[in-house]
Amino acid sequence: MPQSFNATMFLKNLTSSPGVYRMYDVSGTVIYVGKAKDLKKRVSSYFRKNLPNIKTQALVSHIANIDVTLTHSETEALILENDYIKRYQPRYNVLLRDDKSYPFIFLSQHQHPRLAYHRGPQREKGQYFGPYPNGGAVRESLHLMQKLFPIRQCDDLYYKARSRPCLQYQLKRCSAPCVGKVSDDEYQEQVKLATLFLKGKDQQVIASLVAKMEQAATEQRYEAAAQFRDQIMALRRVAEQQQVSSSHGNLDVIGVHYGSGIACFHLLFIREGKIFGSRSYYPTVPAETELAEVLRAFMLQFYLNTEVHRALPQEILISEPYEELEELTSVLFEALGKKVVVKTSVRGDRAGYLRLAQTNATNAVNTKLSHRNTVEQRFLLLEETLELSKSIARMECFDISHTMGESTVASCVVFNREGPQKSEYRHYNIKGITPGDDYAAMKQALERRFDKITDDSRIPDIVFIDGGLGQLRMAQEVVNQKFNGHDNPPLLIGVAKGESRKPGLETLIFGDSEESFSLPDDSEALHLIQHIRDESHRFAITGHRNRRQKTRNTSSLESIPGVGPKRRKALLQYLGGLQEVKGASVSELAKVPGISPEMAQTIHDALRG
């Protein structure tokens, strides 16, 4: 790879066809991806004498090589550009990390259909309603549906195993079709009403229930009429809360605010005139990037990300003018086969949606800027308190969590001058130590964290150890060993809780001198230390609980060679459970279908250690 790029020679042989170009630095890393209707004209613009944009100047200064891929049209170039950005994550491109699929409410195709939370590929037969912006919105809707329509939400295995009604039937949140407490026709009628409700046809549902109530009253079935009345009242209350528009349709409404290097796209998911929920997106924006590029990058990366199983709406409203609207619609049609209308100027209800989305986007950016300023102020005070000769760019904190020595997990959380960097958090599953030995656990975590120290390693300026002097000494020993001969080892500080373990009474201990000191409980520097300590504690507990649950959910039979799912199932069913299998003799094990005497001996020996 050449150290300096010969732009003149490259441009001399470059074609004027449409295509995609990739720019590389000296290490061969892709640093920018772009598309062009005319490659020669577009790439030439980077090598003019007077580049007006600081970001472009920085990009060009790092170019060591350029690679191009030709396409038949500009639309193909847009699709390919998006694929390359997703693959390479170039540092000078606006990047949207939107890798989570969107959840739906799923109504199964079953004799007695169930309502369920669904995320991912829609392989199972049935109806899918959504998408919802997050799992919380789906669970809230399912909870509401239980109160309105007595349809089961349990999975099919639980449904098949029932011999008597469960608690949901007692709470009048399920009609118990599993044990025949409701006829198939009555259950299907409730499923039909629930389907209409999820499609936004509230008034049709209410009208149908009113007719049923009147018929029940005429036939003197007063108890049934009262049930319909209660259902109607509940539906009307919900409809009043949810109805936000007299018009119907599927919309994505996008409010945009960009300031001080932070961009927020606040989306309202509107389906059939109702707001399903909202969600804010914060793409990574390189310094000095113009709004037009941020808008273009977000729209393409968001709507061309087919891996997240997002349903494309009929209409997209966006608060900022967007130059390539027609291009976007043609790309979506070519890539996804769906027609969509993108608008920036609307009236009536749609204008109200845009104002709402814009207000939320602006508020989100202002809140982030306020938080950033607060964190920056706390960093400055911490530097002053610790009398450091250089500024703090990165801090890490380690904590240990276990239950009586079981499933020990160490956490490492990372803060920089913008606050927590959750993408860099790490869990370390601790193995091969005496259960409950926190010193050994801390040693193993630090050894793994600083196993390979290179110039490119993200070395923290400060490492906080959530614990007393013993754990701090162990950590300092590891750091001294790993950073022997290194110019800038991290500063270690222990955070020991006070006698009553109340916030504000912490004792701080320097790892090198073991000098202890305290800070006033109203000190912003102390609040920053408490924040990173509490975050490491929370993250350690979460990792420990997940590991412990996984361990407890794993049968000890799974670790025995030769015992697969079929044999495991046969053993448990024939003998009546895991404890019975553990207590069985070799001859009893050999009586299980599919278990030979040799396998029975292997199982017997394995379960007894």
Summary of the structure (lengths in Angstrom):
residues: 609
radius of gyration: 30.9
end to end distance: 57.8
largest distance: 92.7
contacts: 1837
relative contact order: 0.06
helix: 46%
strand: 19%
